[in-house]
């Protein structure tokens, strides 16, 4: 029975689980984004976020504590260098889990876990994207009218070019028919 046992063991013994989480944390710090199952991502979030908090205080003691969890010099140096400087103003929530489709082999829930400050798609510094206009609202059509002429000339030019090529081919085909008819008429006379 699992009364009161809230820790997800991920189907592994303690040593295997700690080694796996350590390796996943190092990969996350190095690559800033990794693909894994949702259960492992949730366990990794609990494992790596306290380490990122410790990296804000760059002292020998903090480095030794983090190194005892990660066991890789390069990952520790990366964590205390660029990662700590990026998350210096953030109070928590350093990671984000983005769910994706299920895995084909065993139908496991898959996701991406990433460091929040390194994803440019969600950066708040960028201006807001254009709102999509719908057919129902006439108010949005007037506001989006300024963006419509930019796309319209390219479409019009393409149609003009197509019309001219069709117009050139049509008379040539008619001329051939007219000439053939004229030759047939001469032969009959």
Protein Blocks (a to p, Z undefined) as FASTA:
>chain_A
ZZhiabdgklpafklmmmmmmmmmmmmmmnopacddfklmmmmmmmmmmmmmmmmmccfk
lmmmmmmmnopaklmmmmmmmmmmmmmmpgghjbccddddddfklopacdddddfklpmk
lpckbccddddddfklmklmmmmmmmmmmmmmmmmmmmmmmmmmmmmmmmmmmmmmmmmm
mmmmmmmZZ
